Amino acid sequence: MGRIVDGIALHEAQHADDRGQAMTHSYTQVSQYLTCPRKYRHRYLDGWQEKDTRAAMLFGRAFEQAVAALFRHDDPAAALFEQWAPCKDMGLNYSGNDNWERMLQQGIQLLERFVQDGRVRVSSPKSSQQVQFTRRLTSGNNFIAYVDAIGELDGTPCVLEWKTTSARFPDEPSGLSALDPQLICYSWMTGIDEVAQVVFVRKRLVEVQYLRATITEEQRQEFASLVDDTVRRIESGLFLPHSGIRFPQNPCTTCPFVGLCLDKRELVATRLVRNPGVDLGLFDELAY
């Protein structure tokens, strides 16, 4: 830490080491590094962030607030409108046939369906939603995660994760969700075996999926080793690119940082905004 890497001075990391303070890492950081170390560097060291212009992302944040209001016994539809209303005139990028009114209508229908199903309970909504968990790594640094909720699905205590999407999540073969690395992360952080994704599907006929999984101790230990190994590589200052241009999967084409890698200033200006200084990304787990 504190070295010059690809022309970047990690000043804040240096200061943290000098003061003996632990650095903080998150699931999103580890995931982005494993996807492409250069992407990690652009985001967390150079300070580049994707502009908040994707309607689906902002709607997901608004919908999460509505779900939280529901369990607090507030009006979830009113909460959704309050959170989504400021986005109406922001010139967002909508996918397919989406627009502001259609997404609001779908959100209200999803909330109604969720209430009708009555399969999820959060008994202590003030303390059991957006719960922060912190774990000390073998390096002495910290790992942080925010869990959407701790509650029950069909009477079984579990970790709950909310997802909003325009397409159904795959549910075959049975138990597929047990391979989801974020659910494994949440199980590792909380020590709870049972995890579930509640997927709010925005389509012509809205649907709520309830995808349950049981995470084993072996999976948790493997994830812990993966985190430790990844953090060591991050702290070594090695940020080589993982180029992704290969048919049929071309992750570079959808990466918001592709303009930086290609030195295309117009792409950078269109998709990114820069916040100088080291960004630990502590609250990335809250983003959709």
C-alpha positions as CSV (number, residue, x, y, z in Angstrom):
1,M,0.0,0.0,0.0
2,G,1.0,3.6,-0.5
3,R,3.0,2.9,-3.6
4,I,2.8,4.4,-7.1
5,V,0.7,2.1,-9.3
6,D,0.3,2.9,-13.0
7,G,1.0,6.5,-12.2
8,I,-1.5,6.7,-9.3
9,A,-0.5,7.7,-5.8
10,L,-2.6,5.9,-3.3
11,H,-2.3,8.8,-0.8
12,E,-5.3,7.9,1.4
13,A,-4.2,4.2,1.6
14,Q,-0.7,5.4,2.6
15,H,-2.1,7.6,5.3
16,A,-4.4,4.9,6.6
17,D,-1.3,2.6,6.9
18,D,0.7,5.3,8.6
19,R,-1.9,5.8,11.2
20,G,-2.3,2.1,11.7
21,Q,-5.9,2.2,10.6
22,A,-7.6,-0.7,9.0
23,M,-8.8,-0.4,5.4
24,T,-12.4,-1.4,4.6
25,H,-13.5,-3.6,1.7
26,S,-16.9,-4.6,0.4
27,Y,-18.5,-7.3,-1.7
28,T,-18.9,-4.9,-4.6
29,Q,-15.2,-4.1,-4.5
30,V,-14.2,-7.7,-4.5
31,S,-16.6,-8.5,-7.3
32,Q,-15.4,-5.7,-9.5
33,Y,-11.8,-6.6,-8.9
34,L,-12.4,-10.2,-9.9
35,T,-14.3,-9.0,-13.0
36,C,-11.5,-6.7,-14.1
37,P,-8.8,-5.2,-11.8
38,R,-8.5,-2.2,-14.1
39,K,-12.2,-1.5,-13.6
40,Y,-11.6,-1.6,-9.9
41,R,-8.8,1.0,-10.2
42,H,-10.9,3.3,-12.3
43,R,-13.8,3.1,-9.8
44,Y,-12.2,3.0,-6.4
45,L,-8.7,4.6,-6.8
46,D,-9.2,7.1,-9.7
47,G,-12.7,8.1,-8.4
48,W,-14.7,7.6,-11.6
49,Q,-18.3,6.7,-11.2
50,E,-21.1,5.9,-13.6
51,K,-23.6,8.7,-13.9
52,D,-27.0,8.0,-12.3
53,T,-28.9,8.0,-15.6
54,R,-30.2,4.5,-15.7
55,A,-33.9,4.5,-14.8
56,A,-33.8,0.8,-13.7
57,M,-31.1,1.5,-11.1
58,L,-32.8,4.6,-9.6
59,F,-36.2,2.8,-9.6
60,G,-34.6,-0.1,-7.7
61,R,-33.5,2.3,-5.0
62,A,-36.9,3.9,-4.8
63,F,-38.7,0.6,-4.7
64,E,-36.4,-0.6,-1.9
65,Q,-37.5,2.4,0.2
66,A,-41.1,1.5,-0.5
67,V,-40.6,-2.1,0.7
68,A,-39.0,-0.8,3.9
69,A,-42.0,1.5,4.4
70,L,-44.3,-1.5,4.0
71,F,-42.7,-3.3,6.9
72,R,-42.8,-0.2,9.0
73,H,-46.5,-0.1,8.4
74,D,-46.3,3.1,6.4
75,D,-48.0,3.5,3.0
76,P,-45.6,1.8,0.5
77,A,-47.3,3.3,-2.6
78,A,-46.9,6.8,-1.2
79,A,-43.3,6.0,-0.3
80,L,-42.6,4.8,-3.8
81,F,-44.1,7.9,-5.4
82,E,-42.2,10.2,-3.1
83,Q,-38.9,8.5,-3.9
84,W,-39.6,8.1,-7.7
85,A,-41.1,11.5,-8.3
86,P,-37.8,13.5,-8.4
87,C,-36.6,11.2,-11.2
88,K,-39.5,12.2,-13.6
89,D,-37.8,15.1,-15.2
90,M,-34.2,13.9,-15.0
91,G,-33.9,12.7,-18.6
92,L,-33.1,9.1,-17.6
93,N,-32.3,6.3,-19.9
94,Y,-35.2,3.9,-20.1
95,S,-35.1,0.4,-21.5
96,G,-37.6,-1.0,-24.0
97,N,-41.1,0.3,-23.5
98,D,-40.4,1.6,-20.0
99,N,-41.2,5.2,-19.0
100,W,-41.7,6.9,-15.7
101,E,-45.4,6.3,-15.4
102,R,-45.2,2.7,-16.5
103,M,-42.6,1.9,-14.0
104,L,-44.5,3.6,-11.2
105,Q,-47.6,1.6,-12.1
106,Q,-45.6,-1.7,-12.2
107,G,-44.1,-0.8,-8.8
108,I,-47.5,-0.3,-7.2
109,Q,-48.8,-3.6,-8.7
110,L,-45.7,-5.4,-7.4
111,L,-46.2,-4.1,-3.9
112,E,-49.9,-5.2,-4.0
113,R,-48.9,-8.7,-5.2
114,F,-46.2,-8.9,-2.5
115,V,-48.8,-8.0,0.2
116,Q,-51.3,-10.5,-1.1
117,D,-48.7,-13.3,-1.1
118,G,-48.0,-12.6,2.6
119,R,-45.0,-14.9,2.5
120,V,-42.3,-12.6,4.0
121,R,-42.2,-11.2,7.5
122,V,-39.7,-8.7,9.1
123,S,-40.6,-8.6,12.7
124,S,-38.3,-5.7,13.8
125,P,-38.4,-3.4,10.7
126,K,-36.4,-0.6,12.3
127,S,-33.4,-2.7,13.3
128,S,-33.7,-5.6,10.8
129,Q,-33.6,-3.7,7.5
130,Q,-30.4,-2.4,5.8
131,V,-28.4,-4.1,8.5
132,Q,-24.7,-3.5,8.5
133,F,-22.3,-6.3,9.2
134,T,-18.5,-6.0,9.6
135,R,-15.9,-8.7,9.7
136,R,-12.2,-8.5,10.4
137,L,-10.1,-10.2,7.7
138,T,-6.8,-12.1,8.3
139,S,-4.9,-9.1,7.0
140,G,-6.3,-7.0,9.8
141,N,-8.5,-5.0,7.5
142,N,-12.3,-4.9,7.6
143,F,-15.0,-6.3,5.3
144,I,-18.4,-4.6,5.3
145,A,-21.8,-5.7,4.0
146,Y,-25.3,-4.3,4.1
147,V,-28.1,-6.9,4.2
148,D,-31.5,-5.8,2.9
149,A,-33.4,-7.5,5.7
150,I,-33.3,-10.3,8.3
151,G,-36.7,-11.9,8.5
152,E,-38.7,-15.0,7.5
153,L,-39.9,-16.5,4.3
154,D,-42.7,-19.0,4.7
155,G,-42.0,-19.1,8.4
156,T,-38.3,-20.0,8.0
157,P,-35.8,-17.4,9.4
158,C,-33.4,-16.2,6.7
159,V,-31.4,-13.4,5.1
160,L,-33.6,-11.5,2.6
161,E,-32.4,-9.7,-0.5
162,W,-34.7,-7.6,-2.6
163,K,-34.2,-7.5,-6.4
164,T,-36.0,-5.5,-9.1
165,T,-35.7,-6.6,-12.7
166,S,-37.6,-6.6,-16.0
167,A,-37.0,-10.3,-16.6
168,R,-37.5,-13.4,-14.4
169,F,-34.5,-14.9,-12.6
170,P,-33.7,-18.5,-13.6
171,D,-35.0,-20.9,-11.1
172,E,-33.9,-24.2,-12.6
173,P,-32.2,-26.4,-11.6
174,S,-33.6,-26.3,-8.1
175,G,-31.3,-24.6,-5.6
176,L,-29.5,-22.6,-8.2
177,S,-29.5,-19.5,-5.9
178,A,-27.1,-21.3,-3.6
179,L,-24.4,-20.5,-6.2
180,D,-25.0,-16.8,-6.0
181,P,-21.8,-15.2,-4.6
182,Q,-23.6,-12.3,-3.0
183,L,-26.0,-14.6,-1.1
184,I,-22.9,-16.7,0.0
185,C,-21.3,-13.4,1.1
186,Y,-24.4,-12.5,3.2
187,S,-24.5,-16.0,4.8
188,W,-20.8,-15.7,5.6
189,M,-21.2,-12.3,7.1
190,T,-24.3,-13.1,9.2
191,G,-23.6,-16.8,10.0
192,I,-27.2,-17.6,8.8
193,D,-27.5,-20.7,6.6
194,E,-30.9,-19.8,5.0
195,V,-30.9,-17.1,2.4
196,A,-33.6,-15.9,-0.1
197,Q,-33.9,-13.5,-3.0
198,V,-37.3,-11.8,-3.4
199,V,-37.3,-10.8,-7.0
200,F,-39.8,-8.2,-8.1
201,V,-40.3,-8.8,-11.9
202,R,-41.5,-5.8,-13.9
203,K,-43.3,-7.2,-16.9
204,R,-46.7,-6.9,-18.5
205,L,-48.1,-9.2,-15.8
206,V,-46.0,-8.5,-12.8
207,E,-44.6,-11.3,-10.7
208,V,-42.8,-11.8,-7.4
209,Q,-40.3,-14.7,-7.3
210,Y,-39.2,-16.3,-4.0
211,L,-35.9,-18.0,-4.5
212,R,-34.6,-19.9,-1.4
213,A,-31.2,-21.5,-0.8
214,T,-29.2,-23.0,1.9
215,I,-25.5,-22.0,2.1
216,T,-23.1,-24.6,3.6
217,E,-20.2,-24.0,5.9
218,E,-17.8,-25.2,3.1
219,Q,-19.2,-22.5,0.8
220,R,-18.7,-19.8,3.5
221,Q,-15.1,-20.9,4.1
222,E,-14.3,-20.9,0.4
223,F,-15.8,-17.4,0.1
224,A,-13.7,-16.3,3.1
225,S,-10.5,-17.6,1.3
226,L,-11.6,-15.9,-1.9
227,V,-12.0,-12.5,-0.1
228,D,-8.6,-12.8,1.7
229,D,-6.9,-13.7,-1.6
230,T,-8.5,-10.9,-3.5
231,V,-7.8,-8.3,-0.8
232,R,-4.1,-9.3,-0.9
233,R,-4.0,-8.7,-4.6
234,I,-5.8,-5.4,-4.3
235,E,-3.3,-4.3,-1.6
236,S,-0.4,-5.4,-3.7
237,G,-1.3,-2.7,-6.2
238,L,-1.7,-5.0,-9.2
239,F,-4.5,-3.8,-11.5
240,L,-4.0,-5.5,-14.9
241,P,-7.0,-5.3,-17.3
242,H,-9.1,-8.4,-18.0
243,S,-10.1,-7.6,-21.6
244,G,-13.5,-8.9,-22.5
245,I,-13.9,-8.6,-26.2
246,R,-14.7,-12.1,-27.3
247,F,-17.9,-13.3,-29.0
248,P,-20.5,-14.1,-27.8
249,Q,-19.8,-12.5,-24.4
250,N,-18.3,-9.0,-24.6
251,P,-18.4,-7.5,-21.1
252,C,-16.2,-4.6,-22.3
253,T,-19.0,-3.3,-24.5
254,T,-21.3,-2.8,-21.5
255,C,-18.6,-1.6,-19.0
256,P,-19.1,2.1,-18.1
257,F,-15.3,2.5,-18.0
258,V,-14.6,1.4,-21.5
259,G,-14.0,5.0,-22.6
260,L,-11.1,5.3,-20.1
261,C,-9.5,2.1,-21.5
262,L,-9.9,3.2,-25.1
263,D,-9.0,6.9,-24.3
264,K,-12.3,8.0,-25.8
265,R,-13.0,11.3,-24.0
266,E,-16.5,11.6,-25.5
267,L,-17.5,8.2,-23.9
268,V,-16.0,9.2,-20.6
269,A,-18.0,12.5,-20.6
270,T,-21.2,10.7,-21.5
271,R,-21.1,7.9,-18.9
272,L,-18.9,8.9,-16.1
273,V,-18.3,11.5,-13.4
274,R,-15.2,11.9,-11.3
275,N,-14.9,12.3,-7.6
276,P,-11.2,12.7,-6.9
277,G,-9.6,10.8,-4.0
278,V,-9.8,7.3,-2.8
279,D,-13.4,5.9,-2.6
280,L,-13.8,3.0,-0.3
281,G,-17.3,2.3,-1.7
282,L,-18.8,1.6,1.7
283,F,-22.3,2.2,0.5
284,D,-22.2,0.4,-2.9
285,E,-24.2,-2.4,-1.4
286,L,-27.1,-0.1,-1.2
287,A,-27.1,0.5,-4.9
288,Y,-29.1,-1.4,-7.6
